[in-house]
Amino acid sequence: MLTPRMARVTVAGPELKGFELTEPAASVRLLIPTSGTTELVIPEWTGNEFLLPNGDRPILRTFTPRRVHSDRPALDVDIVLHTDGATSRWAGEAQPGDPAAVAGPGRGYRIDPGAPAFFLAGDETAIPAIGQLLEQIPAEIPIRAVIEIAHPEARLDLPEHPSAQVVWRERGADESPGAALVDAVRAADLGPGTKVWVAGEAGSLFHIRRNLMEERALPRADVTVRGYWKHGR
Ligand SMILES: Cc1cc2nc3c(=O)[nH]c(=O)nc-3n(C[C@H](O)[C@H](O)[C@H](O)COP(=O)(O)OP(=O)(O)OC[C@H]3O[C@@H](n4cnc5c(N)ncnc54)[C@H](O)[C@@H]3O)c2cc1C
């Protein structure tokens, strides 16, 4: 466990030989056995969606490929233990040798090395991606990062970046997911050319997009806003 709120799962196997991460904040799809079973059944693409041979939907979710191991074909994925989800529950209980599969990676974020500054914002699900961005944004570029957490124990040590300021915002019991990020984005002083990267609960991102794209009219190329999960779905 990385924290009581985040489990690090290492997926390993010869099939991962040659798996490379060229960009931060990329994605992989993680497949786990259907609830109540231990066998991993690979789904088939129907042309519309992935389905198991019996017609059920597989448990297939998207995560950030956090780190590729250099000494063996293995990949770390850091999973929020939010208790409501099948993958989250699995991640909290998985034992060495349990079967799982990954597909990917999907495209990540291209860091502009000439950017004057970065503003990063995300909730717990975005912590792995923000960690990678802190590792890979050049040391001299100033970064402000705001991370919304549902519980104080979600806080963890992030990679050091000499020009980064990281603020942790604990969500109030009566606040909806993403509310603290919406406030942080609205209040942010974003100088010209600042690159903005935001990820979190999809509903709250509507307000964030509106602030960045309409109210501030930032250039599209400077703004990346990604829905990582959807409340109630
Ligand atoms: C590009 C990308 C990268 C991502 N990277 C990561 C990552 O590195 N680590 C990570 O943990 N997640 C990451 N996510 C988010 C992750 O895919 C979702 O949180 C996913 O729904 C978790 O699957 P589950 O089976 O646990 O829950 P689901 O079965 O999908 O959902 C069940 C219920 O739980 C709720 N729920 C889902 N996620 C959360 C949450 N985080 N907090 C509270 N309630 C939730 C849903 O609204 C639903 O009601 C990423 C998503 C994307 C698109």
The ligand as a Gaussian input file, in Angstrom:
#p B3LYP/6-31G(d) Opt

LIG

0 1
 C       -6.586000       8.327000     -18.549000
 C       -7.061000       7.864000     -17.163000
 C       -6.114000       7.601000     -16.187000
 C       -6.527000       7.185000     -14.911000
 N       -5.565000       6.891000     -13.970000
 C       -5.944000       6.439000     -12.758000
 C       -4.940000       6.058000     -11.797000
 O       -3.738000       6.077000     -12.058000
 N       -5.382000       5.598000     -10.581000
 C       -6.726000       5.515000     -10.273000
 O       -7.059000       5.088000      -9.161000
 N       -7.672000       5.866000     -11.170000
 C       -7.317000       6.312000     -12.401000
 N       -8.280000       6.636000     -13.319000
 C       -9.702000       6.582000     -12.889000
 C      -10.298000       5.170000     -12.886000
 O      -10.371000       4.680000     -14.226000
 C      -11.734000       5.220000     -12.299000
 O      -11.726000       5.719000     -10.985000
 C      -12.441000       3.877000     -12.340000
 O      -13.830000       4.115000     -12.321000
 C      -12.100000       2.945000     -11.184000
 O      -12.709000       1.698000     -11.436000
 P      -13.481000       0.848000     -10.315000
 O      -13.725000      -0.500000     -10.926000
 O      -12.715000       0.912000      -9.031000
 O      -14.836000       1.606000     -10.096000
 P      -16.117000       1.591000     -11.086000
 O      -16.720000       0.236000     -11.112000
 O      -15.698000       2.189000     -12.393000
 O      -17.111000       2.592000     -10.393000
 C      -17.985000       2.177000      -9.337000
 C      -18.487000       3.382000      -8.570000
 O      -17.384000       4.036000      -7.956000
 C      -17.342000       5.409000      -8.295000
 N      -15.932000       5.809000      -8.454000
 C      -15.088000       5.470000      -9.465000
 N      -13.859000       6.005000      -9.228000
 C      -13.960000       6.686000      -8.047000
 C      -13.039000       7.435000      -7.265000
 N      -11.765000       7.589000      -7.611000
 N      -13.470000       7.997000      -6.108000
 C      -14.754000       7.823000      -5.693000
 N      -15.681000       7.110000      -6.389000
 C      -15.282000       6.556000      -7.544000
 C      -18.128000       5.523000      -9.603000
 O      -18.708000       6.797000      -9.722000
 C      -19.161000       4.438000      -9.456000
 O      -20.265000       4.929000      -8.736000
 C       -7.911000       7.038000     -14.607000
 C       -8.855000       7.290000     -15.610000
 C       -8.438000       7.702000     -16.873000
 C       -9.475000       7.960000     -17.948000

